[in-house]
Each structure stands twice: as structure tokens, then as C-alpha cells.
Amino acid sequence: MTLTLDVIFSFKDTYRKAVGVVTGLAETRIKPSDFNSVENPWDEEGWLVPVEFYELEEPIRPKNHMDLISPTLPDKYSPLQHNGNGLQSVYLAGVPANMAHVLSALLVGQVERILGTSIQEEVLRDAEDDRHEYELRNDDIPETERLQLVNARREEGLFKTRVGQIEKMCRGTGVSEIKHLIASHIKPWRSSTRFEKLDGNNGLLLSPHVDQLFDRGYISFSEDGSLLVPRQMQNDILASWGMDVNLNVGRFQFEQEIYLQFHRDNVFKE
């Protein structure tokens, strides 16, 4: 499944002043108390969409560019009038793809720079996990199995127990106290089958900072257990976290190696 970022073009005081990036799935919520007025027609229950907003360094005034924008306006629920003014009766209107392309072009690279920030990879990963969890929660599978699969995303429950039967400590730090370790999926949870999500061979017990590096592909392990580090990774970061770039953590079981091959091919930032 391929995911893209949902982008929101903020319109205020006749200007496009900010761009927002949706950071999660919509959730039902009760209407905020400050919306409770006689004139307000909204229902008591609505939807909450988490959004990260970024102010534009160079806002644009759509009214000055309607020769380009007007042909892209939708016939129904348009976010703008053809004269460039906003519509008070329309809230969170959908922006057609051709209109988004025109607005992005007029903003001269600002949207691309926002989407190119470090949040993009994180947002996409979390959004894919959220969407996959939503699908699982609505799938026709036994409730016990559903809870086990969802808990495995949080690296707890049955999955952590099974990983602990194979791995006894963090291979990067030597810490063995289970409560201080994370059962990290080798093949990411969102990419795994139901069996793989709960397979103890698809996990390593890692200290939190080692888990962060492994989960984001900043480290991996070779077939002989040698630590793999991307060329762009700064060795002083590893040193400050007490990790030796020449570390060898020992060999893995054959079943684990299958998952590690996936990690090296698809997660590791070689």
C-alpha cells in the first residue's frame, strides 16, 4: 500500500498563510464548548483531525492569481469564489489535484520544502501503522487475536513474551532487565503478515536508543552479526550512545536471519 501526505492550505485574511500536514487518522469528538452558540448549526459530535501547521515564509494572496486558480475551482463546495474571496459557508473544503498543483507552483517550492522536512518519513510511517491498525480493528477476526496483533504494534503482550524466549538481552548494550527493553520488530509491524507480527523470531530485545536507530534504519546487522552503519550516520552519535562501530553481536538463528535480510533490503539506509 502506498501512502501520501494529506496537505491543508490555510486561508486567512485573504492570504494563504500556512500549510498543514495531517499527522493521523480522524477521530470522533464532541464539539468544543466555545462552539456552543445559538447561531452555530454544527452537530454535537464531529471529527478531530490532527494537523501540524507550518507558517509560509512568503504567503500569497489568491485574489492576485485568479486567472490561474479560477479554472481549477470545483463546481461544488469550492474553497474560494471566482473573485478570490473566501466562502464563510464552506469549512475544510476538498482541494482538487489541479488546484493543489497551481497553489504549490505559486508558492514556489515552499510546499515541497515543508513536505521534505524530517516529519515526512515519521508521518508516513505512523499514518501507515494507524491505517493498518484501523483495518485490523475492523477485520473479521477473533477479538483475542485482534488484541494480540494490535498490542504487537506497541511491542508488548504475546509478541514481547515470544521474543524474550529467544533473545535474552539487548545485543547492543548488554542490558538484560526486560522492563527496560523494547521488543522491536525486525520486519516492521505494518509490513508483516499476521503470523509475522507475533513471531518471536521477528523481534529483538533492544534498549530504547538502540531500538530507535534500528527501527529507523540507522543501524542493522550482517549475517555474521557485525553492526552495519549507513555512510551518512555520524560515528560520534553512536559513540555518545555507547555503541562501538566495530561491534559484533553474534550470529542469529536462521529464522531471524530471514527477517534481518528484509530489514537490510528495505529498512536500512545503506
Buried (B, 14 or more C-beta within 10 A) or exposed (E): EEEEBEBBBBBEEBBBBBBBBBBBBEEEEEEEEEEEEEEEEEEEEBEEBEBBEBEBEEBBBBBEBBEBBBEBBBEEEBBBBEEBEBEEEBEEBEBBEEBBEBBBEBBEEBBEEBBEEEBEEEBBBBBBBBBBBEEBEEEEEEEEBBBBBBBBBEBEBBBBEBBBEBBEBBBBBEBEEBEEBBBBBBBBBBBBEBEBBBBBBBBBBBBEBBBBBBBBBBBBBBEEBBBBBEEEBEEEEBEEBEBEEEBEBEEBEEEBBBBBBBBBEEBBBE
